[in-house]
Amino acid sequence: MATSREYLEFISEQLSELEEITYRAMMGEYIIYYRGKIVGGIYDNRLLVKPVKAAIGYMPTARYELPYEGAKEMLLVDEVDNKEFLTGLFNAMYEELPAPKPKKKK
């Protein structure tokens, strides 16, 4: 089941307090970037984030779920209705997220 456009728009609105939130469509799902770094994604109408230490500390009871078959586990964000929570989570995670890989020159 792919993510609905409505759910993507809902999550985008919930993250609207943050600057430089972008997303990229990927096989019916969406990868979410915060200031150029991959934070997580929206898979099957679920917001999942990378399990970095800050995210685990911010959501100590979060469940690990697979975004899709064969992928690494990610943390399920249950509090998607809470804009303040999401803003804090993304800000807490930012420093720990890996820098984007440099683009290969052709």
N, C-alpha and C positions, 0 to 999 in steps of 0.2 A: 504494500500500500504506500503510495507516494504521499508526500506532504501537500496539504491543500494550500492554495494561494491565500486563503483567509487566515490560516494559522501563521503563515509567514508574515502577513501584514500585522497580525496581532503581536507577534514577538517583536517585529520591527518597531511598533509603537511603544511597547514596553521598554525597549532599549533606547528610546529617543532622547533620553537625558545625556547619553554618552555621545561624544564626538567621534567621528571616523569609524562608525559601524558600517561595514559593507558585507555583502554576501555574494556567493557565486552558486549558481544552479549546477547540480551534479547528479545526473541520472534520477531526476524527480525529487531530489532532496537538496538541502542548501548548506554550504559551508559558511560559517560566520567568522568574520575577521574583525578584530578590534585594533585600531591603529596599525594595521598591516600584519598583525599576527593572528594565526588561527586560534580561536578560543574553543570552538566546538562546531556544532551544527544542529540542524533541525532534520530529524529522521522520523518518518511515520508519525508526524504531528507530535513529536517529543523533542524538547530542548535538551541536548546532551552537551556536556563540556568535558575538556581534557581533565584527567584526574591528577592535576598538579597539587602539591602540598597545600597551597593556599585555598584551593577549591575544597579539598578534603576537610581542612580546618573550618571553612566557612559553612560547610554542609556535612557535619559529622555523621549524620544518619542517612545520607543519600545512598541510593541503590546504584550498583554498577549494572549497566545494560550494554548490549551490543547494538551499535547503530545499524549494522547489517551483517550478514553471514560472513565470517572470516575476518572481521575487523577487530581491533583492540577494544577492550571495554572502556566505556566512558561513564561519567556520572550523570544520572538523571536529575534535572532541575525540576522540583515539584512546585516551587513558589513562583511560577511564571506570572501570577496575578499581582505580584508585589514589585513595582518599578524600583523602589528604593533598594530592595534586596538584590535585584538583578544588577543594578548599577554598582553596588558595593562588591558583589561577587566578581564582576568583570574587572573592576579596578584592583581588587585584591590579587587576581590571577595574573594581571598583565606582566609584571616583572619576571615571573617564572616561565612564561611562555617562550618557546624557542623563537629566535629571530627568523624572519622569512629567508628561504634559501635564495641565493642570488640567481637571477635568470641567466640561462646559458646563452652565450652569444652564438649567432648563426654564422 
